[in-house]
Amino acid sequence: MTVRFPLATSSWDDAELAALQRVIASDRYSMGQEVARFEREFAAYTGSRFAVMVNSGSSANLVMVAALRYTQNKELRLEPGDEVIVPAVSWSTTFYPLHQYGLKMKFVDIDLDTLNYDLKALEEAVTDRTRAIMAVNLLGNPNDFDRIRAIIGERDIVLIEDNCESMGATFQGRQAGTFGVMGTYSSFFSHHISTMEGGLVVTDDEELYHVLLALRAHGWTRNLPKNNHVTGEKSDDPFEESFRFVLPGYNLRPLEMSGALGLEQLKKLPELIKGRQANGQRFVEAMRDHPVFRVQQETGNSSWFGFALIIRPEPGLTRRQVIDRFDELGFETRPIVSGNFTKNPVLQMMDHSLHGQMTNADNIDRNGFFIGNHHYDFSEAIDTVKAFRA
């Protein structure tokens, strides 16, 4: 097919190319000052004390969960066998780190309007065994964190956020990704900013920040400050500290090019989000009471990663029929993230339970798909979808 309406397009220009050349001229390609500066500026953008860049949003989720395993704060520490509530719809690497650290996942259905948690089901799913809730802000749409906090109440439950699809979204004037003790972001090509590959974790907790720094790079002490919450006080001898390993970490370090690109993309981010939100407003208005599709309802201020479309039962259309016609119209399409993730064979390998039926997740698994959104005017695509009929 001829692609008229792609899922993703570049927001780079000469500024990003110059940033790459700056790194080439420096002859420093591994993680260094470009990454460190981007971390500081991204933390400031989100209103967080700390940000740690890694090589992908998936790695950000991995190191976030790992940090909760190795923190010395008993109020935050997750132990193997602890129960973590997760939504039935998200990307695979929302779930994998939880499995890899021996945590038991309890899946909860989503709301068919917001595509985030069904909050009534979430409230019913929380028990005395619940140790953490993973909030996933889907396709740019933040969760209702007032409700989630009320559900948690005074209970000893850790809130973390997978915000990889929702950079720039806000709820009650606060950046999505900052409501939990940690939150993750992705800067993959198709996301709100692109550093080629990349991801970040933000937190206000200094001890978690230090744990993240060690876990990101081999579990060694080299990247920790002299006085830190992992080892206490480091030696002044750089040789002694060069290969000193204190946590079972990874190599998740980003490249300097990714940090340099992030600095340029971050300058553009407010306008990139503004463009996506303008398209989002046009889309919602155009699709109001559409006879074929229902669309995602905004919670707070979505950053509109893409436009979800769920086929209504009345027209009698199958998703295959609709997708084929969208192909003819020039749209790239994808399932709504994983669809109902609990239907994937990989779940047989994971310790998990289901809280009730995944009715709405099943609905989007059968009848849902999404199209792209962009930072530029996407009115032609929106008008084309608006005109679609059975």
Secondary structure, 3 states (H helix, E strand, C coil): CCCCECCCCCCCCHHHHHHHHHHHHHCCCCCCHHHHHHHHHHHHHHCCCEEEEECCHHHHHHHHHHHHHHCCCCCCCCCCCCEEEEECCCCHHHHHHHHHCCCEEEEECECCCCCCECHHHHHHHCCCCEEEEEEECHHHCCCCHHHHHHHHCCCCCEEEEECCCCCCCEECCEECCCCCCEEEEECCCCCCCCCCCCEEEEECCHHHHHHHHHHHECCECCCCCCEECCCEECCCCHHHHHCCECCCCCECCCCHHHHHHHHHHHHHHHHHHHHHHHHHHHHHHHCCCCCCEEECCCCCECCCCEEEEEECCCCCCCHHHHHHHHHHHCECCECCCCCCHHHCHHHHHCCEEECCCCHHHHHHHHHEEEEECCCCCCHHHHHHHHCCCC
